Amino acid sequence: MIRKTLLTLGLLGLLAASALAVNNNFTFHNRTGSAVIGIWVSPHYSGNWGSNLIDGAVDYNEYQRIDVDDEEHTDFDFKVEYDNGVTNENKDGYDLSRYGNVYISPSNHFHSTYWDFER
């Protein structure tokens, strides 16, 4: 009886832990007019960009699912690189666990990108 109770409590603990796991994955939408050849995310304020999260390019008006393998953090900064070598960073620390879609589009400012985050 005690063994069955401990097993049940252990399973409940595993279920609770998996329910609390943070999902930082998102769909990246490119509306810039240029191909994006690199996407990086970094825990907010860390400055550690890590590896490019895409293989190939995300062309204009296309999207790609991005898996962020970091359940420790929720607030992230973003960096993209266009096919012409220009990079753009957003260091506002967005909580990816709250957003499932990240859109980028041209801004009215020279070499600037407008970032939008939606559920």
Secondary structure as UniProt FT lines:
FT   HELIX           2..20
FT   STRAND          26..30
FT   STRAND          36..43
FT   TURN            44..46
FT   TURN            60..61
FT   STRAND          63..66
FT   STRAND          75..82
FT   TURN            83..84
FT   STRAND          87..95
FT   HELIX           96..98
FT   STRAND          101..106
FT   TURN            110..111
FT   STRAND          113..118
//
